[in-house]
């Protein structure tokens, strides 16, 4: 059997349905604050570790470019390399 506190809270919810929305909103704000605290306490990991998580076997070749000896590969200035 639920304790008196829970019964009172359930009675408030039954009497005023908007109270359920308020309680849900407060719970959401609490969850967001906890997530922000967790992000701040967690040290920033390097992007190198994130690059290591790439599964290179998921990539597929969609087009193959054949270059012949008489063709030169020209890099344009606009390429941004």
Contact map, one row per residue, 1 for C-alpha under 8 A:
111000000000000000000000000000000000000000000000000000000000000000000000000000000
111101100000000000000000000000000000000000000000000000000000000000000000000000000
111111100000000000000000000000000000000000000000000000000000000000000000000000000
011111110000000000000000000000000000000000000000000000000000000000000000000000000
001111111000000000000000000000000000000000000000000000000000000000000000000000000
011111111100000000000000000000000000000000000000000000000000000000000000000000000
011111111110000000000000000000000000000000000000000000000000000000000000000000000
000111111111000000000000000000000000000000000000000000000000000000000000000000000
000011111111100000000000000000000000000000000000000000000000000000000000000000000
000001111111110000000000000000000000000000000000000000000000000000000000000000000
000000111111111000000000000000000000000000000000000000000000000000000000000000000
000000011111111100100000000000000000000000000000000000000000000000000000000000000
000000001111111111110000000000000000000000000000000000000000000000000000000000000
000000000111111110000000000000000000000000000000000000000000000000000000000000000
000000000011111110000000000000000000000000000000000000000000000000000000000000000
000000000001111111110000000000000000000000000000000000000000000000000000000000000
000000000000111111111000000000000000000000000000000000000000000000000000000000000
000000000000100111111100000000000000000000000000000000000000000000000000000000000
000000000001100111111110000000000000000000000000000000000000000000000000000000000
000000000000100111111111000000000000000000000000000000000000000000000000000000000
000000000000000011111111100000000000000000000000000000000000000000000000000000000
000000000000000001111111110000000000000000000000000000000000000000000000000000000
000000000000000000111111111000000000000000000000000000000000000000000000000000000
000000000000000000011111111100000000000000000000000000000000000000000000000000000
000000000000000000001111111110000000000000000000000000000000000000000000000000000
000000000000000000000111111111000000000000000000000000000000000000000000000000000
000000000000000000000011111111100000000000000000000000000000000000000000000000000
000000000000000000000001111111110000000000000000000000000000000000000000000000000
000000000000000000000000111111111000000000000000000000000000000000000000000000000
000000000000000000000000011111111100000000000000000000000000000000000000000000000
000000000000000000000000001111111110000000000000000000000000000000000000000000000
000000000000000000000000000111111111000000000000000000000000000000000000000000000
000000000000000000000000000011111111100000000000000000000000000000000000000000000
000000000000000000000000000001111111110000000000000000000000000000000000000000000
000000000000000000000000000000111111111000000000000000000000000000000000000000000
000000000000000000000000000000011111111100000000000000000000000000000000000000000
000000000000000000000000000000001111111110000000000000000000000000000000000000000
000000000000000000000000000000000111111111000000000000000000000000000000000000000
000000000000000000000000000000000011111111100000000000000000000000000000000000000
000000000000000000000000000000000001111111100000000000000000000000000000000000000
000000000000000000000000000000000000111111100000000000000000000000000000000000000
000000000000000000000000000000000000011111110000000000000000000000000000000000000
000000000000000000000000000000000000001111111000000000000000000000000000000000000
000000000000000000000000000000000000000001111100000000000000000000000000000000000
000000000000000000000000000000000000000000111110100000000000000000000000000000000
000000000000000000000000000000000000000000011111110000000000000000000000000000000
000000000000000000000000000000000000000000001111111000000000000000000000000000000
000000000000000000000000000000000000000000000111111100000000000000000000000000000
000000000000000000000000000000000000000000001111111110000000000000000000000000000
000000000000000000000000000000000000000000000111111111000000000000000000000000000
000000000000000000000000000000000000000000000011111111000000000000000000000000000
000000000000000000000000000000000000000000000001111111000000000000000000000000000
000000000000000000000000000000000000000000000000111111100000000000000000000000000
000000000000000000000000000000000000000000000000011111110000000000000000000000000
000000000000000000000000000000000000000000000000000011111100000000000000000000000
000000000000000000000000000000000000000000000000000001111110000000000000000000000
000000000000000000000000000000000000000000000000000000111111000000000000000000000
000000000000000000000000000000000000000000000000000000111111000000000000000000000
000000000000000000000000000000000000000000000000000000011111100000000000000000000
000000000000000000000000000000000000000000000000000000001111110000000000000000000
000000000000000000000000000000000000000000000000000000000011111100000000000000000
000000000000000000000000000000000000000000000000000000000001111100000000000000000
000000000000000000000000000000000000000000000000000000000000111110000000000000000
000000000000000000000000000000000000000000000000000000000000111111000000000000000
000000000000000000000000000000000000000000000000000000000000001111100000000000000
000000000000000000000000000000000000000000000000000000000000000111110000000000000
000000000000000000000000000000000000000000000000000000000000000011111011000000000
000000000000000000000000000000000000000000000000000000000000000001111110000000000
000000000000000000000000000000000000000000000000000000000000000000111111000000000
000000000000000000000000000000000000000000000000000000000000000000011111000000000
000000000000000000000000000000000000000000000000000000000000000000111111100000000
000000000000000000000000000000000000000000000000000000000000000000101111110000000
000000000000000000000000000000000000000000000000000000000000000000000011111000000
000000000000000000000000000000000000000000000000000000000000000000000001111100000
000000000000000000000000000000000000000000000000000000000000000000000000111110100
000000000000000000000000000000000000000000000000000000000000000000000000011111100
000000000000000000000000000000000000000000000000000000000000000000000000001111111
000000000000000000000000000000000000000000000000000000000000000000000000000111110
000000000000000000000000000000000000000000000000000000000000000000000000001111111
000000000000000000000000000000000000000000000000000000000000000000000000000011111
000000000000000000000000000000000000000000000000000000000000000000000000000010111
